[in-house]
Amino acid sequence: MFQDVLLLFIHASYGTWKDGIDLVKCLLHYQHIQTAIYHVLDKQKAQQFLFDLKQIEQIRAMYQQHQIKIITIFDSIYPIDLLQTRKPPLVLFCKGQIDLLKAKKIGVFSSRYFDHYGEQVLSNVLMKSHYDVFVSSLCDKHIGQLYEQTLIAHKKCIAVLATGCDVSYPLKYIFLQRRLQEKGLIITEYPLGTFFNKQVLKRQMELVVSLSDKICGIQTCSQHIAVEFTLEQGKSLFVPPHSLFLKQGDNQLIKEGAIPLLSPTTLNEE
């Protein structure tokens, strides 16, 4: 029943993330829904919330109609590493192969100038490692190539969205998103009907890092936000060296302590 409370709180936007965390604490402390609701929300909102809670089956049916699996912070399948984020998601909305969350995963990020060299790293290094599941943002430029390479290598891809599962951003990836949910998994912390807001891009990358066991940056730079989250969460960052005559972002990261990604075995051994 606590799961229903969090679903309604997020779906109907009853408060801020801090309000949601306070609600979780009150539910665990009081073990009584009505008491917790009145402790967190003002009287009018609390009354409306308890009324809406009686209609929760209709809300659940809406998500079931879209074949969306709901995971709350109370569920055993909730990815434990998400608790390391600055604001752990209270609810996750997933569509596709939910068991992929239990697998060992490599998070992948890149910068805007991802090119043929980046594609070679994907196909000749990452896809030949022992890892079978890769995580990335749907907004990242390399996501299309990553998905295609996982298909060829008989591996899987998880895409983190910056919208609800029923919204596509960028719009050009609408068919890619559908293929990802059929062959892999799409995941978001935003309820149905949530449109893109550029302010959530950093948050999206934080979730990519938290869902992954190791992180690989391809054709990127030390200023990329994923680097900050990787260091913050204490995870290993792998970077393929780049030509001395091209942009030096990758090599600078290696100089600053990233692990040089020289072959598939590098990922397996570290």
FENBELCOR-V569859 format. One record per residue. N is the residue number from 1. RES is the residue in three letters. PHI is phi in whole degrees, 0 to 359 (* if undefined). OMEGA is omega in whole degrees, 0 to 359 (* if undefined). NEAR is the number of other ideal C-beta (glycine too) atoms within 10 Angstrom. Layout:
BEGIN
n=[N/N]
res=[RES/RES]
phi=[PHI/PHI]
omega=[OMEGA/OMEGA]
near=[NEAR/NEAR]
END
This chain:
BEGIN
n=[1/2/3/4/5/6/7/8/9/10/11/12/13/14/15/16/17/18/19/20/21/22/23/24/25/26/27/28/29/30/31/32/33/34/35/36/37/38/39/40/41/42/43/44/45/46/47/48/49/50/51/52/53/54/55/56/57/58/59/60/61/62/63/64/65/66/67/68/69/70/71/72/73/74/75/76/77/78/79/80/81/82/83/84/85/86/87/88/89/90/91/92/93/94/95/96/97/98/99/100/101/102/103/104/105/106/107/108/109/110/111/112/113/114/115/116/117/118/119/120/121/122/123/124/125/126/127/128/129/130/131/132/133/134/135/136/137/138/139/140/141/142/143/144/145/146/147/148/149/150/151/152/153/154/155/156/157/158/159/160/161/162/163/164/165/166/167/168/169/170/171/172/173/174/175/176/177/178/179/180/181/182/183/184/185/186/187/188/189/190/191/192/193/194/195/196/197/198/199/200/201/202/203/204/205/206/207/208/209/210/211/212/213/214/215/216/217/218/219/220/221/222/223/224/225/226/227/228/229/230/231/232/233/234/235/236/237/238/239/240/241/242/243/244/245/246/247/248/249/250/251/252/253/254/255/256/257/258/259/260/261/262/263/264/265/266/267/268/269/270]
res=[MET/PHE/GLN/ASP/VAL/LEU/LEU/LEU/PHE/ILE/HIS/ALA/SER/TYR/GLY/THR/TRP/LYS/ASP/GLY/ILE/ASP/LEU/VAL/LYS/CYS/LEU/LEU/HIS/TYR/GLN/HIS/ILE/GLN/THR/ALA/ILE/TYR/HIS/VAL/LEU/ASP/LYS/GLN/LYS/ALA/GLN/GLN/PHE/LEU/PHE/ASP/LEU/LYS/GLN/ILE/GLU/GLN/ILE/ARG/ALA/MET/TYR/GLN/GLN/HIS/GLN/ILE/LYS/ILE/ILE/THR/ILE/PHE/ASP/SER/ILE/TYR/PRO/ILE/ASP/LEU/LEU/GLN/THR/ARG/LYS/PRO/PRO/LEU/VAL/LEU/PHE/CYS/LYS/GLY/GLN/ILE/ASP/LEU/LEU/LYS/ALA/LYS/LYS/ILE/GLY/VAL/PHE/SER/SER/ARG/TYR/PHE/ASP/HIS/TYR/GLY/GLU/GLN/VAL/LEU/SER/ASN/VAL/LEU/MET/LYS/SER/HIS/TYR/ASP/VAL/PHE/VAL/SER/SER/LEU/CYS/ASP/LYS/HIS/ILE/GLY/GLN/LEU/TYR/GLU/GLN/THR/LEU/ILE/ALA/HIS/LYS/LYS/CYS/ILE/ALA/VAL/LEU/ALA/THR/GLY/CYS/ASP/VAL/SER/TYR/PRO/LEU/LYS/TYR/ILE/PHE/LEU/GLN/ARG/ARG/LEU/GLN/GLU/LYS/GLY/LEU/ILE/ILE/THR/GLU/TYR/PRO/LEU/GLY/THR/PHE/PHE/ASN/LYS/GLN/VAL/LEU/LYS/ARG/GLN/MET/GLU/LEU/VAL/VAL/SER/LEU/SER/ASP/LYS/ILE/CYS/GLY/ILE/GLN/THR/CYS/SER/GLN/HIS/ILE/ALA/VAL/GLU/PHE/THR/LEU/GLU/GLN/GLY/LYS/SER/LEU/PHE/VAL/PRO/PRO/HIS/SER/LEU/PHE/LEU/LYS/GLN/GLY/ASP/ASN/GLN/LEU/ILE/LYS/GLU/GLY/ALA/ILE/PRO/LEU/LEU/SER/PRO/THR/THR/LEU/ASN/GLU/GLU]
phi=[*/299/298/296/298/292/301/296/301/281/299/262/51/279/179/280/300/298/300/295/295/299/295/301/298/291/298/290/284/274/57/215/298/299/298/295/298/291/287/264/258/290/302/295/295/297/296/294/298/294/292/296/299/291/259/299/296/293/292/299/297/298/288/296/298/271/58/258/271/254/239/254/295/274/273/293/279/302/298/298/293/293/290/278/288/296/224/306/299/282/220/242/246/235/220/129/272/296/295/297/294/275/279/289/225/251/272/235/220/209/258/292/267/305/223/299/298/299/297/294/298/299/283/261/240/298/289/258/279/282/280/251/231/235/242/204/276/294/275/285/297/275/301/296/295/298/298/297/292/293/297/298/272/59/243/233/229/248/249/267/263/254/221/288/296/265/239/248/212/296/298/295/262/301/283/297/299/295/292/297/285/274/257/218/206/247/216/207/259/254/287/307/86/277/267/291/224/299/291/265/298/297/298/301/291/298/290/302/296/294/283/255/274/225/237/236/256/242/50/230/208/291/274/297/299/296/296/300/292/297/294/299/266/69/256/284/250/251/220/284/298/236/300/292/259/242/302/258/303/297/295/295/297/296/300/274/124/294/277/296/269/259/195/302/292/301/294/288/274/288]
omega=[178/178/179/179/181/178/180/181/181/183/184/177/183/180/180/176/179/176/180/178/176/179/177/180/181/178/180/182/185/183/181/188/184/179/180/181/181/178/186/184/175/189/182/179/181/179/179/180/181/175/180/182/178/181/188/180/177/179/178/180/179/179/178/178/177/181/181/177/181/178/178/180/178/187/182/181/180/182/188/182/178/178/178/182/182/178/181/179/177/181/173/177/187/176/181/185/187/181/179/179/181/185/171/189/172/174/183/173/180/175/188/184/175/186/184/178/178/178/178/177/179/188/187/181/184/184/179/176/179/182/184/183/182/183/178/175/177/180/183/186/186/190/180/179/179/180/181/180/178/177/181/184/181/176/186/181/173/179/177/183/174/183/170/182/182/181/180/172/355/184/181/181/184/180/176/179/179/179/180/181/177/185/182/182/168/185/180/174/184/183/178/177/180/180/185/173/186/179/182/183/178/179/179/180/177/179/176/180/184/181/187/177/176/185/177/176/183/180/185/182/184/180/181/184/180/178/179/181/179/179/181/183/175/181/182/179/179/182/176/178/181/179/178/185/177/180/191/183/182/182/178/177/178/178/183/174/177/181/179/179/187/181/178/183/178/179/183/188/186/*]
near=[9/17/16/16/24/20/21/20/24/23/22/14/9/20/17/10/14/10/15/22/16/16/24/21/13/18/21/11/11/14/10/12/18/12/13/22/23/18/16/23/20/8/8/8/15/17/13/13/22/16/9/16/19/8/10/16/10/9/19/17/9/15/19/12/9/13/11/22/17/20/20/20/18/16/13/6/13/18/19/9/17/18/11/16/17/11/14/20/24/21/23/25/26/21/23/22/16/14/11/20/20/10/13/11/24/21/28/26/28/25/19/8/13/21/13/8/15/22/16/12/24/22/15/13/20/24/19/14/21/11/21/16/23/27/28/25/22/23/20/23/17/22/23/14/16/26/22/16/20/22/14/9/16/8/18/23/26/25/27/26/27/25/21/20/25/15/18/18/17/14/9/9/19/11/9/18/23/13/16/25/20/12/14/23/23/21/28/26/23/23/21/18/12/21/10/18/12/9/8/19/15/13/19/21/25/24/27/24/26/25/21/28/16/18/26/31/25/27/23/26/14/17/10/17/15/24/23/15/24/27/15/14/15/7/17/14/23/26/26/24/13/21/10/7/6/13/14/15/19/26/18/16/23/18/10/12/10/25/18/14/23/11/14/16/12/16/21/11/9/10]
END
